[in-house]
Amino acid sequence: MKINQKKIENKNIVCFEQERSEELRLKVMSFILFNLTKYKSILSLIFILLYFIVWFYIRRVIMALYVFFILIFFIYLFFLIKKLKSMDDIIDSKQNDLESNDFFYKFSILICAHNEESVIENTLKKIIELNGNFEIIIVDDRSEDKTGKIVDDFVLAYKKEFDSDKEIKVLHRTHDSKPGKSASLNDGIELCSGDYVVMLDADSYFIDRDALVKISNFINKFKPDAIQLRKVSSNPNYNLISYLSYLELCLDSFMQKSRNAFGGAVELRGSGMVISREVLKEVHGFDEESITDDLEMSSRLFFNRKKIVFLEEPFVYEQTVFDLLSWWTQRFRWLEGSLRRYIKYSALILRRAISNRCNNCLKEISFESTKSNLDFFLFFISEFLIPFFAILSMFEEIGLLIFGKGDILILLVIILSYPALLFPISMFFLKDYFNIGFMKRILLSLFFSLYMLTWMFIMFFVFKRVLFDNKPSTWVSPKRLGGV
């Protein structure tokens, strides 16, 4: 017995020393990367020039590596889809189990609204009809239109007409308050008293009146720290832009569902986030300097080993953008915010990529941790590293073609690699979410895959801003359709 006790003590000492060593290594990496980011413009320019020189001499080797990483990611995506298909029956049986559960948590529905007079009343009318134990917190974020008055009038009318135990709290942020959605969310969280905070945009709502009951049952059974609900467009057929944006939502939901089935790093997506209030306190709320509150929070929860899951039902309905300016601004902000969070957490990403210490101490969680680390790192490569090198390679190859020294085949491989990757994935998610014929699915998949090349075009301007301009973009509310 004493020998076993001594072994345990020695093991704990080893774990403690490993943790101290890991912490010191992280501090050193963070210090180096922080100092490097101060000179990122000069360093980026030097790196780009060096890459152009290297590409000129060994571009076929670099091209082979590029195709290799694309294939690795392609194989991983198909593994995720296969895993998802094998999980379908299990997921269905779990959903059936949930229906018989009657455990309820209290929810705080948090809605931040900045100049949302066209949609806020419609949202509140739908939210107030939900079943379950909840309160509503509305943050009027420095609105310059009638948003604040509409909210106040709605609350007054509701309290007069209904004798209800549902509490509605309203916070009017003044114009001297810190701008940004993250700051608004943090102010709203201070007013929340629920076990979980449900975050909705001003145009977002549930149609299923038992939505909170289902979420509560799910939480009671699986105990996640955070949930991302599937988002569905409330205006998919308004025009071509809104329809393509809706297809993007479907693709994202399909990928989130696949990553969830594997145990990967599921990410939050703004509206439809459900996060434990205790967890929000533990991570000190949202980063008020971030322009993508959801992605930054996803990374923070991931690196704090919090469990985020994707729940396909109930749906959260929201408007997809329908004008070109809102489409461009929204995607630019998404890509910029994603890139900035990767830079912010680069030291932690490197640490997770090269080591997974103390697995001897934490055998029960190490396998799940390894899966989520792998998933996060592969998506980091596909969303950041591969596009970066693809854009540089594409521009140099175009320059070489102009001077008669380029290779059109290499340029076509660079341009068409992502559509080639997306086409089979599109076939899968369209089959999953749309009841359309095979030929129509092929044509729509082809069109959608080519459309997604626009993200590469936007990515070029995002890289330019992030690498050579320290000032981030500002959050701009997209145009809304009233009564949708």
Secondary structure by P-SEA (a helix, b strand, c coil): caaaaaaaaaaaaaaaaaaaaaaaaaaaaaaaaaaaaaaaaaaaaaaaaaaaaaaaccaaaaaaaaaaaaaaaaaaaaaaaaaaaaaaaaaaaaaaaaaaccbbbbbbbbbbbccccccaaaaaaaaaaccccbbbbbbbcccccaaaaaaaaaaaaaaacccccbbbbbbbbcccccccaaaaaaaaaaaccccbbbbbcccccccccaaaaaaaaaaaaccccbbbcbbbbccccccaaaaaaaaaaaaaaaaaaaaaaaccccccccccccccaaaaaaacccccccccaaaaaaaaaaaabbbbbbbcccbbbbbccccaaaaaaaaaaaaaaaaaaaaaaaaaaaaaaccccccccccccaaaaaaaaaaaaaaaaaacaaaaaaaaaaaaaaaaaaaccccaaaaaaaaaaaaaaaaaaaaaaaaacccccaaaaaaaaaaaaaaaaaaaaaaaaaaaaaacccbbbbbbbccccccc
